[in-house]
Amino acid sequence: MTAPIVSRTILRGSLRSHFGMTNHADMTVSDPSASKNAVEEELTLSPKFDRDGLVTAVATDARTGELLMVAHMNADALARTIATGEAHYYSRSRKALWKKGETSGHTQRVIELRVDCDQDAVWMKVEQSGEGACHTGRRSCFYRAAPLGQTGIVRLEFRDAGKAFDPQAVYKT
Amino acid sequence: MTAPIVSRTILRGSLRSHFGMTNHADMTVSDPSASKNAVEEELTLSPKFDRDGLVTAVATDARTGELLMVAHMNADALARTIATGEAHYYSRSRKALWKKGETSGHTQRVIELRVDCDQDAVWMKVEQSGEGACHTGRRSCFYRAAPLGQTGIVRLEFRDAGKAFDPQAVYKT
C-alpha cells in the first residue's frame, strides 16, 4: 500500500512565535486533513501537538529499560532535542523551555528518539548522567507501585524509592 | 521529614458520574491544596487528573523493557486496571472506556503498575498477548526513529517496523 502524500504546514510567523521557535527549529505539524494512514506511515516528522502545543515525552534508561520520567515537549523542545541529542522539555508549571539537568547537572544524552503511530508521543532512550532523573532525589520518578487486585481506596508501596541524591543540596531548595 | 496529612476528596455523586465510575471504582483525587511533598511521598493513590479527567499511561514489555504504547486513563480505566490486572484505557477519539484487546484479542496483563512523583502518569509493565500492541500491526507503536543532529525538516527512519500481524484482519477494518 502506498501512503498518500501529506500536505504540511511549516511553522512560520505567528505559529513560530507561538511555539517560541528559533531559526534552527523549523518543524512540520500534522495537517488535520492528512489521512490517518499518512500520519502513521510517512517518514517526515509531523508531531500532533495538543491544544497546548505539547506532545508527551517518555524517557527510559538506555541500558536497563527502566522508565525514568514522563514529561512534555513543545515544538522548540523537540527540535532542540533532535538537533543537540540532549533532552529538552517544556515545563507546564513554569511555562518555559527546560533543558534537563540545567539546574541539577543531571542531563540526559539521547541515544535514540522515536515517535509513535499518531505522532503525539516521543520515546527517548537516554543515558542519565548524575544520580537520578527525579527532582525528589530518586533515580526514576516511578518509585511507588499500586499492588493489583485492590478496589476502593488504593494503597501504594514504595519500590526502588531510596534517595539516589539529596534534592535539597542539588536543587538548592 | 514527615509528610503532612493530605485531605482528600472521594469521587462521589456528580464526579463519580462524570468519570463514569461504578461501585468498585472509588478513587481519591489530588486535593489541589495538598502540599507538593505530600503528593510525592504519600502512600494513598491520589491521581492528578488533567482538565479532561485523564492521566498519561505508559505500557512497557515486562520482559524486554520495550516501550509498547502511550495512552490515557480516566479514573474508571485506572480503577479497573488496578482491580483486574488487565490494562484498560480511555479512548479520547472514541470518548469511551477501552479494555485493551477487546477487539483484537491482544490484551495486556499487568505485572506491575507504578505512579510517578506528581501522580499524573502511570507506568505498567505488561505481558502483551497476541502479536502486538499497535493498531497498525506492529508490536510497538514506536516504529520510527528521528536520527539525531537534524535541523529543519526532520526525516524519520523505520525501526522494528515489520508488521507482526495484519491489522485489517484483526480489526476487521
Boltz contact constraints between the chains, C-beta under 6 A:
constraints:
  - contact:
      token1: [A, 24]
      token2: [B, 151]
      max_distance: 6.0
  - contact:
      token1: [A, 26]
      token2: [B, 152]
      max_distance: 6.0
  - contact:
      token1: [A, 40]
      token2: [B, 136]
      max_distance: 6.0
  - contact:
      token1: [A, 43]
      token2: [B, 156]
      max_distance: 6.0
  - contact:
      token1: [A, 45]
      token2: [B, 146]
      max_distance: 6.0
  - contact:
      token1: [A, 45]
      token2: [B, 154]
      max_distance: 6.0
  - contact:
      token1: [A, 45]
      token2: [B, 156]
      max_distance: 6.0
  - contact:
      token1: [A, 56]
      token2: [B, 56]
      max_distance: 6.0
  - contact:
      token1: [A, 56]
      token2: [B, 70]
      max_distance: 6.0
  - contact:
      token1: [A, 58]
      token2: [B, 58]
      max_distance: 6.0
  - contact:
      token1: [A, 65]
      token2: [B, 65]
      max_distance: 6.0
  - contact:
      token1: [A, 67]
      token2: [B, 123]
      max_distance: 6.0
  - contact:
      token1: [A, 70]
      token2: [B, 56]
      max_distance: 6.0
  - contact:
      token1: [A, 70]
      token2: [B, 121]
      max_distance: 6.0
  - contact:
      token1: [A, 82]
      token2: [B, 146]
      max_distance: 6.0
  - contact:
      token1: [A, 82]
      token2: [B, 150]
      max_distance: 6.0
  - contact:
      token1: [A, 82]
      token2: [B, 154]
      max_distance: 6.0
  - contact:
      token1: [A, 83]
      token2: [B, 151]
      max_distance: 6.0
  - contact:
      token1: [A, 85]
      token2: [B, 148]
      max_distance: 6.0
  - contact:
      token1: [A, 112]
      token2: [B, 145]
      max_distance: 6.0
  - contact:
      token1: [A, 113]
      token2: [B, 146]
      max_distance: 6.0
  - contact:
      token1: [A, 114]
      token2: [B, 142]
      max_distance: 6.0
  - contact:
      token1: [A, 114]
      token2: [B, 145]
      max_distance: 6.0
  - contact:
      token1: [A, 115]
      token2: [B, 144]
      max_distance: 6.0
  - contact:
      token1: [A, 116]
      token2: [B, 141]
      max_distance: 6.0
  - contact:
      token1: [A, 116]
      token2: [B, 142]
      max_distance: 6.0
  - contact:
      token1: [A, 117]
      token2: [B, 134]
      max_distance: 6.0
  - contact:
      token1: [A, 117]
      token2: [B, 136]
      max_distance: 6.0
  - contact:
      token1: [A, 117]
      token2: [B, 141]
      max_distance: 6.0
  - contact:
      token1: [A, 121]
      token2: [B, 70]
      max_distance: 6.0
  - contact:
      token1: [A, 123]
      token2: [B, 67]
      max_distance: 6.0
  - contact:
      token1: [A, 123]
      token2: [B, 142]
      max_distance: 6.0
  - contact:
      token1: [A, 134]
      token2: [B, 117]
      max_distance: 6.0
  - contact:
      token1: [A, 136]
      token2: [B, 40]
      max_distance: 6.0
  - contact:
      token1: [A, 136]
      token2: [B, 117]
      max_distance: 6.0
  - contact:
      token1: [A, 141]
      token2: [B, 116]
      max_distance: 6.0
  - contact:
      token1: [A, 141]
      token2: [B, 117]
      max_distance: 6.0
  - contact:
      token1: [A, 142]
      token2: [B, 114]
      max_distance: 6.0
  - contact:
      token1: [A, 142]
      token2: [B, 116]
      max_distance: 6.0
  - contact:
      token1: [A, 142]
      token2: [B, 123]
      max_distance: 6.0
  - contact:
      token1: [A, 144]
      token2: [B, 115]
      max_distance: 6.0
  - contact:
      token1: [A, 145]
      token2: [B, 112]
      max_distance: 6.0
  - contact:
      token1: [A, 145]
      token2: [B, 114]
      max_distance: 6.0
  - contact:
      token1: [A, 146]
      token2: [B, 45]
      max_distance: 6.0
  - contact:
      token1: [A, 146]
      token2: [B, 82]
      max_distance: 6.0
  - contact:
      token1: [A, 146]
      token2: [B, 113]
      max_distance: 6.0
  - contact:
      token1: [A, 148]
      token2: [B, 85]
      max_distance: 6.0
  - contact:
      token1: [A, 150]
      token2: [B, 82]
      max_distance: 6.0
  - contact:
      token1: [A, 151]
      token2: [B, 24]
      max_distance: 6.0
  - contact:
      token1: [A, 151]
      token2: [B, 83]
      max_distance: 6.0
  - contact:
      token1: [A, 152]
      token2: [B, 26]
      max_distance: 6.0
  - contact:
      token1: [A, 154]
      token2: [B, 45]
      max_distance: 6.0
  - contact:
      token1: [A, 154]
      token2: [B, 82]
      max_distance: 6.0
  - contact:
      token1: [A, 156]
      token2: [B, 43]
      max_distance: 6.0
  - contact:
      token1: [A, 156]
      token2: [B, 45]
      max_distance: 6.0
